[in-house]
Amino acid sequence: MSQRALVRQFILGNFLFTTDESALKDGDSLIRSGVVDSTGVLELITHLEEALRIRVPPEEMVPQNFDSVDAICAYLARKVPA
Amino acid sequence: MTTLLAKLARIAADDPARIAVVEGERRASYGELWDQACRFAAVLAARGIGAGERVAVLLPNSIEAVAACYGAWLARAAIVPLNVQARARDYAVWLDHARPALLVHEAGNAELDAAIASAGLEAMPRIAVGDASDGAPGWREALDSTTPAASLAELDPAALAQVLYTSGTTGSPKGVMLTQRNLAANVDAIVAYLGLGAGDSIVSVLPFYYSYGSSVLHTHLSVGARLCLEPNLVFPHLVVERLARERATGFSGVPSTYALLLDRVDMAPHDLSALRYLTQAGGAMSPALTARVRAAFPQARLYVMYGQTEATARLTWLPPERLEHKTGSVGIPVAGVEVQVRREDGSAVPTDESGEVWVRGPNVMQGYWHNPQATAEVLREGWLKTGDIGRLDGDGFLWLVGRRSDMIKTGAHRVHPQDIEEAIAELPAVAEVAVVGVEDATLGQVVKACIVRAGELTADQVKAHCRTRLAPYKIPKHVEFLAALPKTASGKVRRVELIESKATQGAT
């Protein structure tokens, strides 16, 4: 599974409660729309750490890296070069 | 009594370069804030908007939200702050009920657009902050094209200043009406016990459309202090970094705010030595969490407070030096407020006996906007029935022991079960639904929906439907399917039983 698919599947299933791919736009702010809150973002990060065997240090837990599917994928691409 | 507007005008005149609001990398001085407020007032005046009218503000905490508020007051209008996390169904009800002469909103709010279409409010004048691609004129252009004409004649203290909606229930919206006098009196009382001054600065995560956040804003601006806005608590360490970087002297939160900070952030590397006061309201904080907060911020005084939107914000405060001996109490009345505990028949109870908390003071609201029935239920001969159950001890300290209503407190939010029940009942496969609050270690309470099915329905389908219809914090964390709802002989749902069945297997 691609990193993007991994991220989308987790957000759709856990925060949007659906498998409908059209419910999530990759450029939309997850924070402003209330899709992720402080608990959700931690669940997402934990999931990515386990699935991709990475560690996200606190200084990298910032909106620039986690506010949208696109931002998360860009961050992961830097972290785990494909 | 000096109005909040007159205080801001004076500080802007005396010390225009002093920083008033910090928002991300943006900083607005008192002079700049006042200039924006004067320009917005001129925009309103040019449109003929003034006394007796309302300006709705649907903005996240921002410099513009502050300028819109004071600018509306300068134009003699009242403001109606709306919850930015709400959904189309809420906006449709509130806007139709408040009938604002103008709506200031963030550009690109799809929920607002849906509400305007569904409620037939296309003709309502609007100004958009941000990229004005959706047709409404832009805030910046509107302000730039006017000449600020500030002639500050004294405001009428009895004039309506604010209408704050506390529920979106379609049946009867409750918009708390507060006058300039209400706001000024409560601000003065809070400033006095916190000892706030121009040297103070606070980091605030509390939205202005809630009474707590509104109170933090106006108390600090009234003394020339600095307000640093943090948009949310999604990344708690950023809030702590802001506290350290700004050398903030204060911080305000609800119990879950403190739980999140302490659970998620290592305070040790951060220099928080400037922090001198912490305030906590929005529901009882456990003694264990209170002790953790005191240990984590040993140099700061912790003020436990209690209040209601219907009383502007604050009713009581616990002097920090009494915290040790009165842990669990919400303290003594703020200046000008009287507190009584009464029986159902309205008679006063003796010391240490429980009853409903009644309050009186210059901060008590005028009533609910266009809702005389709801007003009559809580305002009696100058007293406000809070709906909270409590007792007064021999030293005059108030202890809360419960609430008469079914309202759910989750994080900083107040949620009425009916609001969520209405949304869930829209699903055809729902025969009956009851919503309750169940305990949660971090948020205090979370929403649980108990549903009797009339067809095929999964918990995820319920949650997905709620996501489209309700603010995110109203989406049930738990959904339980039951064969029947427990009811009294008269057919009323026994909510207590549903709360107690939290551990029921099969709940998700």
Interface residues (C-beta under 8 A of the other chain):
Chain A: L16 F17 T18 A23 I31 S33 G34 V35 V36 D37 S38 T39 V41 L42 P58 M61 V62 P63
Chain B: Q85 P231 N232 L233 V234 F235 P236 H237 L238 L260 R264 T442 D460 Q461 K463 A464 R467 A471 P472 Y473
